[in-house]
Amino acid sequence: MTAKPMRVLSVIPPMTQLNTPYPSTAYLTGFLRSRGVAAVQEDLALALVLRLFSHDGLLAIRERIAALPMPQRTPPVQAFDRDFDRYLATIDPAVAFLQGRDPSIGHRIGGRNFLPEGPRFAPLDAYIDPDGGDPLAWAFGALGVQDRARHFATLYLNDVADVLRDAVDSRFEFVRYAESLAQSQASFDPLAKALAAPLNLVDRTLRELTLAAVARHAPRLVLVSAPFPGNVYGAFRIAQAIKLHDPSIVTVLGGGFVNTELRELAEPRVFDYFDYVTLDDGERPLLALLEHLRGERPQERLVRSFVRTAAGVRYVDAAEPDIAFADVGTPTWDGLPLDRYLSILDMLNPMHRLWSDGRWNKLTVAHGCYWKKCSFCDVSLDYISRYDAVAATTLVDRIETVIAETGQTGFHFVDEAAPPKALKALAAELQKRKRAISWWGNIRFEKSFTPELCAQLADSGCIAVSGGLEVASDRLLKLMQKGVSVEQVARVTHAFTDAGILVHAYLMYGFPTQTVQDTVDALEYVRQLFAANCIQSGFFHRFACTVHSPVGQHPDRYGITLKPLPPVSFARNDVGFVDPTGVDHSALGVALNKALYNYMHGLGLDQDVRSWFAGRVPRTQVPRHFIARAID
């Protein structure tokens, strides 16, 4: 008798991007199918949003509001309740518009007389036309109906999300859902307590969607990928629902969060939900696990897997080599509802919108990082340290396969830093095949990106790049081992802009030994880069010391002292430290983000950078025309 096939279901837990599928299930499903495994996938994150943000979902939210005492009804909740009939009438058309299924309703949405407007619309009042004209004409012009409507529909959706958070689940976010329950949590207790609590509307909806997916596919093995702390609570709720429904279904937890934070997992209660927890790239561990479940391999020969035994949690690793990047196959989006993702526009910046607007096929040019030296980065982990490239012909073959399947020619290369040589070869192969695509991705601002190469990349379809400027200080860039200088960044970003390619800069503050003077000077460099149109977008994030980075492993080299960590049985990543400079980086961060928000909208570029800070700060020591001279 032929054995029943091992059907594998991969799921995306809430919450991830709304505009495009997170690629982990597409990678795994494509790989497993290439090895003859019956593999399917579901995006439960998208399904949850579409269920909650619907006519029936709003009725359920209203029912919850009716049970709230008046003192607990926040102003957004009260405004929603007052305008409920309008919300109920507009939620489905607004979602359909954001999905691209009903573009004609954009004319009504853009007129601002169709959607009810809650607190999220208040910032629009800041845009005032002194001549009494359209205050948003600078962003949308006279004919930008679809973009204007998409922005208003996004604000509307955010208003409803605020109501859901205030009235139903205080942890709800479109991206960072219940993040604090998992991020660097040494103990499993907070997550265990949340999972033991009665189900709220969000939990019940996720459970229904999970069981419906299980009923559709009848899997024997369910893979749950948690790329971020904001996916972990949802991942455990999914596994909880499956185990209560049918304990014989094998559940596996993997993904970026696991690979980064659960490397010292010792908490047995995790295995009440998941039978296995795997580390790093999933292909080899999954092949070993499938062999084990078929009785072809003993448990002692699993690869990079945590299991629970009578003695507690055990890590098993047969140390078999990973699947080469050239052999992992092409990801597939088969089974995902590509016409149901929402293109949202939450910031009026042409570069920043790429992360949330449009459906991008996500691919990697190479595995790992070819540089792998930055001292703030987790360079000791596999996803960065193991660099493995493929031929440009193979990459373009994958691109063409994905286009044939999805009908979409937009690609986001999600590498840590795509190598210049590989991008040059990719561009040449695309040009050789006369294959027209649009693509963007992450790079290092290194001198290899000459004006000639930037022009070639643009001709091949490159529309944008993002890269790390980090702390814009040559002293600190050297300490970070970033391998670039501010002057070099200016020339490279200018070359990209000249080629018609948008540029986003990742920025950092609070790095060890960073002084107030360093911070003020960094903001002046950033101001000049925006003013010279070298960069069009950016994001400041606070430096976090991790146990896997050179700073965390050798703090003495960076002049800091690490704070002791508590005993860890669950997650371990961020570690506190004492910086002898004693700078209040939190206060400075408010000013940096305020300035950057204005710069991205073309505002305040002529102001002295000191004007953004609440307290007294020193005058910048950066020459006023430093960036202009570097370009010239």
C-alpha positions in Angstrom: 0.0 0.0 0.0 1.3 3.4 -0.9 2.0 5.7 2.1 -0.2 8.8 2.4 1.8 11.8 1.1 3.2 14.2 3.8 1.3 17.4 2.9 3.0 20.5 4.3 1.3 23.8 5.0 3.4 26.9 5.5 1.6 29.9 7.1 2.4 33.6 7.5 1.3 34.7 11.0 0.1 38.2 11.8 1.4 40.8 11.4 3.5 41.5 8.3 3.2 43.8 5.3 -0.3 44.5 3.9 0.9 45.1 0.4 2.8 42.0 -0.5 3.4 38.5 1.0 6.2 38.0 3.3 8.5 35.7 1.3 9.4 32.9 3.8 6.5 30.6 2.8 7.0 31.2 -0.9 10.7 30.2 -0.5 9.9 27.1 1.5 6.9 26.0 -0.7 8.9 26.4 -3.9 11.8 24.4 -2.4 9.7 21.6 -1.1 7.8 21.2 -4.3 11.1 21.0 -6.2 11.9 18.0 -4.0 8.6 16.3 -4.7 6.8 17.3 -1.4 3.1 18.2 -1.5 3.5 21.8 -0.2 0.9 24.6 0.1 0.8 28.0 1.8 -1.6 30.5 3.4 -1.2 34.1 4.5 -3.1 34.2 7.7 -1.9 37.8 8.4 -3.6 39.1 5.4 -6.7 37.0 6.0 -7.0 38.4 9.5 -6.8 42.0 8.4 -9.4 41.4 5.6 -11.8 39.7 8.1 -11.5 42.4 10.7 -11.6 45.4 8.3 -14.8 44.4 6.6 -18.5 45.0 7.0 -18.9 42.0 9.4 -15.7 42.9 11.2 -16.8 46.4 12.0 -20.1 45.0 13.3 -18.1 42.8 15.6 -16.0 45.8 16.8 -19.2 47.8 17.4 -20.5 45.0 19.5 -17.4 45.1 21.6 -17.7 48.9 22.0 -21.3 48.6 23.2 -20.0 46.5 26.1 -17.4 49.2 27.1 -18.3 51.6 29.9 -18.3 55.2 28.8 -15.1 56.1 30.8 -13.2 53.5 28.8 -14.2 54.8 25.4 -11.3 56.8 24.0 -11.9 59.8 21.7 -11.2 57.7 18.6 -13.6 55.1 19.8 -16.3 57.7 20.5 -15.8 59.3 17.1 -16.0 55.9 15.4 -19.2 55.1 17.3 -20.8 58.4 16.3 -20.0 57.9 12.6 -20.5 54.2 12.6 -23.0 54.1 9.8 -20.6 55.9 7.5 -17.7 53.6 8.5 -20.0 50.5 7.8 -21.0 51.9 4.4 -17.4 52.7 3.3 -15.1 50.0 4.7 -15.6 47.5 1.9 -15.3 50.1 -0.9 -12.1 51.5 0.8 -10.5 48.1 1.1 -11.5 47.2 -2.5 -9.9 50.5 -3.7 -6.6 49.8 -1.8 -6.6 46.3 -3.4 -6.9 47.9 -6.9 -10.2 46.2 -7.5 -12.3 49.3 -7.7 -10.2 52.3 -8.9 -13.2 54.4 -9.9 -14.2 54.9 -6.2 -10.9 56.9 -5.9 -12.6 60.0 -7.2 -15.1 60.0 -4.3 -12.4 59.1 -1.7 -10.1 61.9 -3.0 -12.8 64.4 -2.7 -12.8 64.0 1.1 -16.6 63.8 1.3 -16.9 60.1 1.2 -14.8 58.6 4.0 -15.4 59.6 7.7 -12.3 61.4 9.0 -10.9 60.6 12.4 -7.8 61.7 14.3 -5.4 60.3 11.7 -6.5 63.0 9.3 -5.4 65.8 11.6 -1.8 66.2 10.2 -3.4 67.2 6.8 -4.3 70.5 8.5 -0.6 71.3 8.6 -0.5 71.7 4.8 -1.7 75.2 4.1 -1.6 76.9 0.7 -1.1 80.6 1.3 -2.9 81.4 -2.0 -6.0 79.4 -0.9 -5.4 76.6 -3.4 -5.1 72.9 -2.9 -2.8 72.4 0.1 -1.7 69.0 -1.1 -1.0 70.0 -4.7 2.7 69.7 -4.0 2.3 66.0 -3.4 -0.3 65.0 -5.9 -0.6 67.8 -8.5 -3.7 68.3 -10.4 -4.3 64.8 -11.7 -3.0 62.6 -8.9 -6.5 61.1 -8.1 -5.4 57.6 -7.3 -2.5 58.5 -5.0 -4.5 61.2 -3.2 -7.3 58.7 -2.6 -4.8 56.0 -1.5 -3.4 58.3 1.1 -6.8 59.2 2.5 -7.9 55.6 2.5 -4.8 54.7 4.4 -5.5 57.3 7.0 -9.0 56.0 7.2 -7.7 52.4 7.7 -5.3 53.6 10.4 -8.3 55.3 12.2 -10.1 52.0 12.3 -7.0 50.2 13.5 -6.7 52.7 16.4 -10.3 51.9 17.4 -9.6 48.2 17.2 -6.6 48.7 19.5 -8.5 50.9 22.0 -11.7 48.8 22.1 -10.6 45.2 21.4 -6.9 44.5 21.8 -4.4 47.0 23.1 -1.6 45.1 21.5 -2.9 45.4 17.9 -0.6 46.9 15.3 -0.4 46.4 11.6 3.3 45.5 11.9 4.4 45.2 15.5 1.5 43.2 16.9 2.1 42.2 20.6 5.8 42.8 20.0 6.7 43.4 23.6 5.6 39.8 24.6 8.5 38.3 22.6 11.3 40.8 21.9 14.3 40.0 24.1 12.0 38.3 26.7 14.3 36.2 28.8 11.2 34.5 30.3 8.3 32.8 28.5 5.9 33.9 31.3 4.5 37.1 29.6 3.7 35.2 26.4 2.3 32.2 28.4 0.0 34.5 30.4 -1.3 36.1 27.2 -1.9 32.7 25.5 -3.8 31.5 28.6 -6.1 34.5 28.6 -9.7 34.3 27.1 -9.8 34.8 23.4 -10.7 38.3 22.3 -12.2 39.2 18.9 -8.8 39.2 17.1 -7.8 35.8 18.7 -11.2 34.2 17.8 -10.9 35.4 14.2 -7.4 34.1 13.9 -8.5 30.7 15.3 -11.3 30.5 12.8 -9.1 31.3 9.9 -6.4 28.8 11.1 -8.9 26.0 11.4 -10.4 26.8 8.0 -7.0 26.6 6.4 -6.3 23.3 8.1 -9.7 22.0 6.9 -8.9 23.1 3.3 -5.5 21.5 3.1 -5.5 18.6 5.6 -1.8 19.0 6.4 0.2 16.5 8.5 2.9 19.2 9.0 2.4 22.9 9.6 5.4 25.3 9.3 5.0 28.7 11.0 7.5 31.4 10.2 8.0 34.2 12.7 10.4 36.7 11.1 9.9 39.4 13.7 8.9 39.8 17.4 5.6 41.2 16.2 4.7 37.8 14.6 5.4 35.6 17.6 2.1 36.0 19.5 0.1 35.3 16.4 2.4 32.3 15.6 1.7 30.7 19.0 -2.0 31.4 18.7 -2.0 29.6 15.4 -0.2 26.6 16.9 -2.5 26.6 19.9 -5.6 26.4 17.7 -4.1 23.6 15.7 -3.0 21.5 18.7 -6.5 21.9 20.3 -8.1 20.8 17.1 -5.8 17.9 16.2 -2.7 17.2 18.4 -1.4 14.7 15.7 -0.6 17.6 13.3 3.1 18.3 13.6 3.9 22.0 14.1 7.3 23.6 13.5 8.4 27.2 14.4 11.2 28.9 12.4 12.0 32.3 10.9 14.1 35.3 11.6 13.0 35.9 15.2 13.8 32.3 16.1 17.2 32.4 14.3 18.1 35.6 16.2 16.5 35.3 19.6 15.9 31.7 20.4 19.3 30.2 19.9 19.5 29.3 23.6 16.0 28.0 23.9 15.5 26.1 27.1 11.7 26.6 27.8 9.7 23.3 27.7 6.4 25.2 27.5 7.2 26.3 24.0 6.7 22.7 23.0 3.1 22.7 24.2 2.5 24.6 20.9 5.3 23.5 18.6 6.8 20.0 18.2 10.0 21.4 16.7 11.9 24.7 16.6 14.5 25.0 13.8 17.3 27.5 13.3 18.7 29.3 10.3 17.8 28.4 6.7 14.9 26.0 6.8 15.6 23.8 3.8 18.1 21.3 5.3 16.4 21.0 8.7 13.0 20.4 6.9 14.4 17.7 4.7 15.8 16.0 7.8 12.6 16.4 9.7 10.5 15.0 6.8 12.8 11.9 6.7 12.4 11.6 10.5 8.6 11.8 10.3 8.6 9.1 7.5 10.6 6.8 9.8 13.7 7.1 7.6 15.9 9.0 10.1 16.3 8.9 13.9 15.6 12.0 16.0 19.3 12.1 16.8 20.1 12.9 13.2 17.9 16.0 12.9 19.5 19.2 11.8 19.5 22.5 13.8 16.4 21.5 15.7 15.1 22.0 19.3 13.0 19.1 20.6 11.5 18.4 24.0 12.6 15.2 25.8 11.8 13.7 29.2 14.9 15.6 30.4 13.9 18.9 29.0 14.7 20.9 25.9 17.4 19.4 23.6 19.2 20.8 20.6 20.0 18.3 17.9 22.3 19.0 15.0 23.7 16.5 12.6 25.8 19.3 11.1 24.9 18.5 7.6 25.8 21.1 5.0 23.1 23.6 3.9 21.5 23.5 0.5 23.5 25.7 -1.9 21.7 28.9 -2.9 21.9 27.8 -6.5 19.9 24.7 -5.6 17.1 26.1 -3.4 14.8 26.5 -6.4 12.5 29.3 -7.3 9.9 30.7 -4.7 6.3 30.2 -5.6 3.4 32.4 -4.7 0.9 29.8 -5.8 -2.0 29.7 -3.3 -1.6 33.2 -2.0 -4.4 35.7 -2.9 -2.2 38.2 -4.9 -5.2 40.3 -5.9 -6.2 40.9 -2.2 -3.2 42.7 -0.8 -3.6 46.3 0.0 -1.4 49.0 -1.5 -1.3 51.7 1.2 0.3 55.2 1.1 0.9 56.4 4.7 3.7 58.9 4.0 3.8 61.5 1.2 7.3 60.6 0.1 8.0 58.9 -3.2 10.8 56.7 -1.9 9.3 55.8 1.4 6.1 54.5 -0.2 7.8 51.6 -1.8 7.7 49.6 1.4 3.9 49.7 1.6 2.6 50.5 -1.9 2.5 48.0 -4.7 3.0 44.2 -4.8 6.6 43.3 -5.1 8.0 39.9 -5.8 10.7 39.4 -3.1 13.9 37.7 -4.2 17.5 37.6 -3.0 20.5 38.2 -5.3 22.8 36.2 -3.0 22.6 34.5 0.4 24.3 36.4 3.3 26.4 39.5 3.2 29.5 39.9 1.2 30.9 42.6 3.6 29.9 41.1 7.0 32.1 43.4 9.0 29.8 46.1 10.5 30.2 46.0 14.2 26.5 46.8 15.0 25.2 43.9 12.9 24.6 40.2 13.8 27.5 39.1 11.6 28.0 35.9 13.6 24.7 34.5 12.5 24.2 32.3 9.4 21.9 34.6 7.5 24.7 37.2 7.3 27.9 35.3 7.7 27.4 32.6 5.1 27.8 34.3 1.7 26.6 32.3 -1.3 26.0 33.8 -4.7 24.4 32.5 -7.9 25.1 33.2 -11.6 23.1 36.1 -13.1 21.6 33.6 -15.6 20.1 31.6 -12.7 18.8 34.7 -11.1 17.1 36.0 -14.2 15.7 32.5 -14.9 14.1 32.8 -11.4 12.8 36.3 -12.2 11.2 35.0 -15.5 9.6 32.1 -13.7 8.1 34.3 -11.1 6.8 36.8 -13.7 5.1 33.9 -15.6 3.4 32.7 -12.4 2.3 36.1 -10.9 2.0 38.4 -13.9 3.9 41.0 -11.9 7.2 42.5 -13.0 8.1 44.4 -9.8 10.9 42.9 -7.7 12.3 43.8 -4.3 15.7 42.3 -3.6 15.8 41.7 0.1 19.6 41.1 0.5 21.4 42.4 3.5 23.5 44.2 0.9 23.4 43.2 -2.8 26.9 43.0 -4.2 27.8 45.5 -6.9 29.4 42.9 -9.2 26.3 40.7 -8.9 24.0 43.7 -9.7 26.1 44.6 -12.7 25.9 41.0 -14.0 22.1 41.0 -13.3 21.7 44.3 -15.2 23.6 42.9 -18.2 21.6 39.7 -18.3 18.3 41.6 -18.1 19.5 43.8 -20.9 20.7 40.9 -23.0 17.3 39.2 -22.7 15.4 42.5 -23.2 13.5 41.7 -20.1 11.7 44.8 -18.7 11.2 44.8 -14.9 11.2 47.3 -12.1 13.4 46.5 -9.1 14.9 48.0 -6.0 17.0 46.7 -3.1 19.5 47.2 -0.3 23.2 48.1 -1.0 26.3 49.5 0.6 27.2 53.0 -0.5 30.6 51.9 -1.8 32.7 53.4 -4.5 32.1 50.6 -7.0 28.8 52.3 -7.7 30.2 54.6 -10.3 28.0 56.9 -12.4 28.4 54.5 -15.3 27.2 51.5 -13.2 24.3 53.5 -11.7 23.2 54.4 -15.2 23.4 50.8 -16.3 21.3 49.7 -13.2 18.7 52.3 -14.0 18.5 51.1 -17.6 17.9 47.5 -16.3 14.9 48.7 -14.3 16.4 49.8 -10.9 14.1 52.5 -9.5 15.4 52.8 -6.0 18.1 51.7 -3.5 18.4 51.8 0.2 21.7 51.7 2.2 23.2 52.4 5.5 24.7 55.8 6.2 24.2 54.9 9.9 25.8 57.6 12.1 27.0 60.2 9.6 30.4 60.7 11.2 33.7 59.5 9.7 35.0 58.7 13.2 32.1 56.5 14.1 31.8 55.0 10.6 35.4 53.8 11.0 34.6 52.4 14.5 31.6 50.6 13.0 33.9 49.1 10.3 31.3 50.3 7.8 33.9 50.7 5.1 32.6 54.0 3.8 33.0 57.7 4.5 30.5 60.6 4.4 32.2 62.1 1.4 32.0 58.7 -0.5 28.3 58.4 0.4 27.6 61.8 -1.0 29.2 60.9 -4.3 27.6 57.5 -4.6 24.1 58.7 -3.7 24.5 61.6 -6.1 25.4 59.2 -8.8 22.2 57.2 -8.1 20.0 60.3 -8.1 21.6 61.5 -11.3 20.6 58.2 -12.9 17.0 58.7 -11.8 17.2 56.2 -8.9 15.6 57.1 -5.6 17.8 56.7 -2.5 16.8 55.9 1.1 19.4 56.2 3.9 19.3 54.0 7.0 20.4 56.2 9.9 21.4 55.4 13.4 21.9 57.3 16.7 23.1 56.3 20.1 26.2 54.3 19.0 28.8 53.8 21.7 30.9 56.9 22.4 28.5 59.1 20.2 28.5 62.6 21.7 26.0 65.4 21.4 28.4 67.1 19.0 28.5 63.9 16.9 24.7 63.9 16.7 24.4 67.5 15.7 27.1 67.1 13.1 25.4 63.9 11.8 22.1 65.8 11.3 23.9 68.6 9.5 25.4 66.0 7.0 21.9 64.5 6.6 20.4 68.0 6.0 23.0 68.7 3.3 22.4 65.4 1.6 18.7 66.1 1.4 19.3 69.7 0.2 21.6 68.4 -2.5 19.0 65.8 -3.5 21.5 63.0 -2.8 18.9 61.2 -0.7 15.1 61.4 -0.8 14.2 59.4 2.2 15.6 58.1 5.5 14.9 56.6 8.8 16.6 57.1 12.2 16.7 54.2 14.5 18.2 53.9 18.0 21.3 51.7 18.2 20.6 48.4 20.0 23.5 46.3 21.2 22.9 42.6 20.4 24.6 39.5 21.8 25.5 38.4 18.2 27.2 41.6 17.1 30.9 42.5 17.5 29.8 45.3 19.9 28.0 42.8 22.1 30.8 40.3 21.9 33.7 42.7 22.4 32.3 45.7 24.3 35.7 46.8 25.6 36.7 47.7 22.0 33.9 50.2 21.9 34.4 51.8 25.3 31.2 50.4 26.9 30.3 48.0 29.7 27.4 45.5 29.2 24.7 45.2 31.8 24.3 41.7 33.1 21.4 39.7 31.5 18.9 37.8 33.6 18.8 34.0 33.4 17.5 33.2 29.9 15.2 30.3 29.0 13.4 32.0 26.1 14.5 34.9 24.0 17.9 36.6 24.1 19.1 39.3 21.8 19.3 42.9 23.0 21.6 43.7 25.8 21.8 46.9 27.8 25.1 48.8 28.2 26.7 51.7 30.0 28.2 54.4 27.8 30.6 56.7 29.7 29.5 59.6 27.5 26.2 59.7 29.5 24.3 61.3 26.5 20.5 61.3 26.7 20.0 59.8 23.3 16.2 59.4 23.8 15.8 63.2 23.9 18.1 63.7 20.9 16.2 61.0 19.0 12.9 63.0 19.1 14.7 65.9 17.4 16.3 63.7 14.8 13.1 62.1 13.8 11.2 65.4 13.7 13.9 66.9 11.5 14.0 63.9 9.2 10.2 63.8 8.8 10.3 67.4 7.6 13.3 66.9 5.3 11.4 64.0 3.6 8.6 66.5 2.8 11.1 69.1 1.6 10.6 71.3 4.7 13.1 73.0 6.9 16.1 72.4 4.7 17.4 75.9 5.2 17.0 75.9 9.0 19.9 75.7 11.4 19.9 72.1 12.6 20.0 73.3 16.3 16.4 74.5 15.8 15.1 71.0 15.9 16.4 70.3 19.4 14.4 71.1 22.6 17.5 72.1 24.6 20.8 73.8 23.9 23.1 71.9 21.7 26.5 72.9 20.2 26.9 74.5 16.8 27.7 72.1 14.1 31.3 71.7 13.1 30.5 70.6 9.6 31.4 73.1 6.9 28.1 74.4 5.4 29.0 73.3 1.9 30.7 70.0 2.7 28.4 67.8 0.7 28.3 70.1 -2.3 32.1 70.2 -2.4 32.3 66.4 -2.1 30.0 66.1 -5.1 31.9 68.6 -7.2 
